[in-house]
Amino acid sequence: MKLLKKPALSETVSVKPTHLVFYPTDKCNLRCSWCLRERTEAKEIQHAKMQDLDLRSFGRILDCFPSLTSISFAGQGELFLNSQAIDMIGLAGKRKLRVYITTNGLILNENRIQQLITSNVVQINISLKGMDPIEYAGVTGTPGYLFNRQIKIIEKLVQAKKRNKSRMDVRVSYVVDCNTYQNMGPVINRMDALGVDKILFDNLVPFHDLKTGHLSLFADDTNVVQHIKSLAGTARKASVEFPVLLKRDGFSYFCPGFYNVLNVDRFGNVSGCMRVLTPSPSYGNIFEMANVTNNPYFRHVRGLFLKKEMPNHCRTCVEMSREYPSG
């Protein structure tokens, strides 16, 4: 999805979202150490387990937003552990919606890859869990040989794209912190050799107040900044998006989730947060509120942004440190 522009800010928005982020499942076949579901220090922002999104609920939610142009599947689970994932992608295609998906790719097979290549999926992002089997096992808590399976799936996606002359964007993302940011060079080289379209590096979001010993990357870390500069000037086929470095001040006071994008679960519960807070009745429900994006909760958060303030959990989020172009 293209980087969203920062609109003229106000407490209310005049148009409905054109992009929905669906939370299809909470089930996952990995136990990544940096995932919110595994972070015991962040229990105050964790949620009760969600039921899988089903095709009927998916269609009902789409009906509520006739102005939609695109959707994505995200959340804290693996999309393809939802048995109706392909059916939902197919329904979105019938509605002429562009589809963006993120997956670890481990349960993709030849048939499913072909279904994706010929669907309305315009972008598939494989979340790479390590640069080698050892790191993969340490991050995911699963056998290191699954790293080789993930690499093989990326190869098959690239090959299928070329074979079908597809325009689908094949991406790979990799989470970096102060211990792993020097892995960016090797990851770039390997993924570029595989033929992916884009490589994205995500800064580790701490999900809690700053504490001594945190691992996130900051803009005032000269070693990190210099390392990124050294990599940025290298010619390669794939485009590269380097991690957003956290700021200690000079925040954007803007999050697309409260203006352009809406997160939604099976029951129509919503959230504006792009990173941490999952859909919940406490943030609103599209079936119970005619104008859910202008409910008291959304207006309150936008009001904080207007006053150059933010909720506590926003302070260590990359969205507050990202440079958004004005629209």
N, C-alpha and C positions, 0 to 999 in steps of 0.2 A: 504494500500500500504506500502510495506516495506520501511524503511528509506533509502533514496537514498545516495549513497556514493559520496564523493567529488572527482571529477576527477582532473587530472592535469589541472590547469587553463590556459587559453589562450584567446585571443580576438575572436577567431573563433572556431567552433566545426566541427568535421569531419564527424559526423553521424547525421542522422535525429532523432528526438525524438522517443522514443519507448512508450511514454505515452502521451495521450492528455487529457486535462481537458476541457470538454464542458460546456458552459454556456447555459442551456436549456430554461430558462425563467427568467424574472424579476418580475413576479407575485408572491405574497406571501400572506398567510392567517394570518400572524402575523406581529407585529410591534415592534420587539425587540429593546430595548433602546440602546444596544451596536452595532447594525448593522450599517454598513456604510451608508445604505440608509436613516437612521434616524438621522445621525450625522450632524447637521447644521454647525458645525465648520470645516467640511471637504469637503465643497462644491467644492474646487479646484481640488479634485480627484474623484468627483462623475461623473457619465456618463449619457448621454441621455438614455431614456428607450429603451431596446432592443426588437426586435420582437422575438417571440418564435422560437426556433430551430425546424425545421420540418424534417421528415424522409428523404425526397429527398436530402436536404442540408447535413444532417448527413452522408448519404451514399457517397455523392460526396466528402466530406472532408476525410472520411476514405480512399477513393480511392487514395488520395494524399500521404498517408503514409503506404505503403505496409509493412514496417518494424515494425508496431505497434504490441505490445503484450498486452496492456491493455489501458483502458480508465476510466475516472471518470466523474460524473456529479456533478457540484458545482455551484458557483456563488452566487448571492444575491436574489434568489427566491426559491420557493418550487418546486422541480422536478416534482411532480405528479400533479401540476396545468397545466403542459404541456400535452395536450390530447394525444400526440404521444409518451409519455415516455416509455410505455411498448413495443411499436413497435420498438423504437430505441434500447432498451435493447435486444430485440429479434434479430435484425439485427446484433448487435455486437456479439451475441452468434453464429450466422451463420458464422461470420468471425473468430470464435475461439478466440475472445478477452475476457480477464478477465475484469469484470465490477465492479467498486467501486461506491457506491452511498451514498449521504448524504441527509437526509430528516427529517422533524419534525414528520413524521409518522401519522399525524392527519387524513389524508384521505385514509390511507391504510385500506382495508377491507379483509375479508377472502379470496376472490377470487384473489385479487391482491397479497396478501402475498403468496398464493400458486404458483402464476405465478413467483414470485421472487425466491422462494425456489427452483424451478425446472429450473431456468434459469442459465445463465453464470455469475450471480452476485456472486462474491466471498466475498464481504464485504458490509454490510449495516450499516451505522452509523446513529443512531437516535440522533438528537441534542436535548438534554434535556434542557428545558428552566427554570427549577427551581427544588428545592428539596421538595416543597410542593405547594398547590394551591395559597397561599398568595404570595410567591416569583414569581411563574409562572405568575400571573396576573400583578404584578409590572413590570416584565421584558418584557412581550409580549404585554401589553396593551389590553389583551383579557380576557374573563371570566376565573376565576381560576378552574372551573370544567373541563376545557380542559386538565389540568394536569392529572387528573384521566384517561382521554381517552388516553393520551400519554403512561401512565404506562400500561394500558390494551393492547395497541398495542405492546409494548415491550414483554409482557407476551405471546401474541399470536405468535410473531415471534420466540421466544425461543421454544415454544411448537411445532410449525410447523417444526422447524429445527430438533428437536428430533424425531418427528413422521415420517419425511421423511428421517431420517438419513443423513441429509445434512451436508456438510462441510462448508457451508457459515458462515462467521465470523460475528456474531451479536455484534455490538459495541454501546456504548452510550458515548456521549461527553457532557461536561458541562463547561461553561465559568466561570472562577473565577477571582476575583479582590481582592483588599485589604480589602473589606468589606465582601466578601463571601468565602474566601479561607478556613475558618474553617468549611464550609459545606462539605468539601471533605470527611471527615470520614463518616457522615450519608449517603451521596450519594453512597460511596463505599459499605457500608453495605446493603443498599436497592437493588442496582443493582446486587450485588453479590448474594443476596438471590433470585433474579429473574432468575439467571442463564445465564447472558450475558457473552460473551467471553472476552470482554475487556472494560475497563472504561478509557476514555481519558479526561484529564483536560486541557483546553485551556486558556492560559493567555489572558487577555483583551488587544487587540492591539489598541493603542490610535489613530492611523490614522493621527496624526498631531505631531508637535514639542512638546517636553516635556514642561509642564507647571506646576506651583504650584497647588497641589490638584489633580493631575492625579490619577487614580485608579489602574494602572497596577502593577504587582508584579516584584520586582527587586531582583537580586542576592545578593545584600548587605543588604537586610532586614532580620536580624537574626531571627525574630519571624517567618517569613514565612519559612525560611530554616529549622528551628528546627521543625516546625509543619509537614513539608513534611517528614523529617527524622523519626518522630514518627509514621507516617502512613506507611512508606515504609517497615518496618520490620514485619508487620502483615501478617499472613498466610491467604490466601483466594483462592477461586477457580478461580475467574476472574483475569486476569493480569491487571495492572494499569499503565498508563503513566501519570506522574505528569507534571504540566505545565513547559514550558521552561521559566525560569526567565530572564528578560531583563538585559543585561549588560550595563555598562556605558563606558566600553572600552574593548579591547581584542576581537573585533568582528570577525566573521568567514569570512566576505567579500565573501560570497557565497550564492547564491539562486538557487535551482534546476531548477526554471522556466527559467533561462537563459542558462541552459546546458542540462538537461535531460528531461524536461517537457515543453509542450507548451499549453497555454490556447487559446481557439478559440470559436468564436460565429457563428451564423447562416451564416453570410456573408463571413466567412473566415478571418475576422479580428483577430489579435492575440495580446497576451500580454505575457511577461515573468514573471511579478510579480505574486507571489503565494498568495498574501493576499489583495492587495488594488487596483491596477490598472487593470481595466477590459479591455477586447479586444477592440481595436480601430484602425481605419485606420492609425493613426499617428504612430503606432508601427509596422505596416506591415500587408500584406494580402497574404494568401497562394496561392490565385488564380492569383495574380499579380506579385509575386516574386518567381522565381524558387528555391531560397535558402533563404527563409524568416528568418531562424534562424541566418543567418550571415549578415543580413542587417545592415545599419549604426547604427540604434538605439541599437540593441543587442550588436554589437561590442563596442559601446560607453560605455554601462553599464558594460560589462565584463572588459573593459579597466580601468574603475574606480576601480573595485574590485582588479585588478592586482596592482594598485597603492595604495591599502589600503584606498580607498575612496569609497563613496557611494552616491546615490541620497538622498535628505533630508528625503523623506518618508520612506527610509529603516532603518533609525537610530533607530526608535522605533518599528521595526518589529522583531518578534521572530526568523525569519530565520537568522538574523544577530547574534543572541545570541545562536543559536543552535549549539551543538557539532556534526559535521558531520564526520563520519569515512572516511578516505581516501581510494580511490579505485585504 
